[in-house]
Amino acid sequence: MRHDDRLVLSVGDNGPGRTKSDNGDERGVGLRNIRQRLEQLYGGAQSLTLLERPGGGTIARIEMPFRSRAELRTTAIVSTEGE
């Protein structure tokens, strides 16, 4: 879903919910990788939020800046010209 200049992606499941380690961190390489990649691409302009779904399960919500195809193409060209 697009909300103004933001792209909001949500996906949910009806499983047992999140698994956390003893210190409260999420387990698994996948979430760490996604968080790192979002940070690399968008810095502080992004977020990944995990929510408990009513009735069981988890909702993962990612927010990032919305970019049109033309904006993405322009960004790619500018970044490769600087190399």
C-alpha positions in Angstrom: 0.0 0.0 0.0 1.3 3.5 -0.8 0.7 6.1 1.9 1.8 9.6 0.6 5.6 9.2 -0.1 5.9 5.9 1.8 5.5 2.3 0.7 3.9 0.1 3.5 4.2 -3.7 3.1 2.4 -6.0 5.6 2.3 -9.8 5.7 0.8 -11.9 8.5 0.5 -15.5 9.5 -1.6 -17.5 12.0 1.3 -19.5 13.4 2.5 -19.7 17.0 4.0 -16.2 17.0 7.5 -14.8 17.3 10.3 -16.7 18.9 12.7 -14.6 21.1 16.0 -15.4 22.7 16.5 -15.2 26.4 17.5 -11.5 26.1 14.4 -10.6 24.1 16.0 -10.4 20.7 14.4 -12.1 17.7 16.1 -15.3 16.7 17.2 -16.1 13.2 19.5 -14.8 10.5 16.6 -13.8 8.2 15.3 -10.9 10.3 18.9 -9.6 11.0 19.6 -9.7 7.3 16.4 -7.9 6.3 17.1 -5.2 8.9 20.6 -4.7 7.8 19.6 -4.5 4.1 16.9 -2.0 4.8 19.3 0.1 6.8 21.9 0.0 3.9 19.3 1.0 1.3 17.2 3.6 3.2 19.1 4.5 6.4 16.7 5.9 9.1 13.9 6.4 6.5 12.8 2.7 6.9 11.3 0.5 9.6 10.6 -3.2 10.1 8.0 -3.8 12.8 6.8 -7.2 14.1 3.4 -7.2 15.8 1.4 -9.9 17.5 -1.7 -10.8 15.4 -4.9 -10.9 17.3 -5.9 -14.6 17.7 -2.3 -15.8 17.2 0.4 -15.3 14.7 2.6 -12.4 13.6 2.4 -9.4 11.3 5.5 -8.1 9.7 5.3 -4.5 8.5 8.0 -2.8 6.4 7.9 0.9 5.7 10.2 2.6 3.2 10.3 5.6 0.9 8.2 5.1 -2.2 10.3 5.4 -5.4 8.8 5.3 -9.0 10.5 3.3 -11.7 11.9 6.6 -13.2 13.4 7.5 -9.8 14.9 4.1 -9.3 16.4 4.2 -12.9 17.8 7.7 -12.3 19.3 6.7 -9.0 21.0 3.6 -10.5 22.5 5.6 -13.4 23.8 8.4 -11.1 25.3 5.8 -8.7 27.1 3.9 -11.5 28.4 7.1 -13.1 30.2 7.9 -9.8 32.3 4.7 -9.9 
